[in-house]
Amino acid sequence: MLLPIPDAVPSEAAAITEPLAVGLHAVNRAQMNNDDVAIVVGCGPIGLAAIAALKLQGVKHIVASDPQESKKQIALEFGATEYVNPMVDDEVAKAAALADNNKVVIFECAGVSRLLNDYILRAPSKTKIIVTGVHTAPLNVNFAYATVKELDLIFSYYYQPEEFAQSLENIASGKIAWQKMRTGKVGIDGVQGAFDTLFKPNDHIKIIIEPWRTGELETVTG
């Protein structure tokens, strides 16, 4: 299952193959039609990977939802056709209006457990909810709403080997601007400090660990 890294692909680009494959797997699990409307919740590395995969698959309407306004520009650059700040506007209502008679497909990429029941309550009938975020805490969910509306609740975990290979090829062929996902780099001794930063509100997307050197977290621009 080893894959050769093309000579033109630097190691830090190859390291971004993994989140791209996670996003691609979630999109493949959704089995969308191009006229369906996607909502991608959370514009971190997995959310952006899902947006990129949706764009490459030809989905016409991709609504990016993130409360951090700083994520708007990069979400649009990766292929989102709309951006909604859920603290200000209703992303589900926006998607439902765009969908008309087509389905709404919600990709939960934020890992915020309370959002699951929230989307079950707000989603229109026949919506698919793809759970890509990892939820380890117990959660109260009223499945009566999901039953009446005949929602599809689908869980997505990691990726298949061919999806990993496809993601590496997408990087090598320039189909995905991986540089825009790389917002920081850190030496091996600065890893704990980098995690401390990530556990607080921040604008980082993906931090690359460079284990051959020492040094604190540095911001990198694409």
Disulfide bonds with the S-S distance in Angstrom:
none
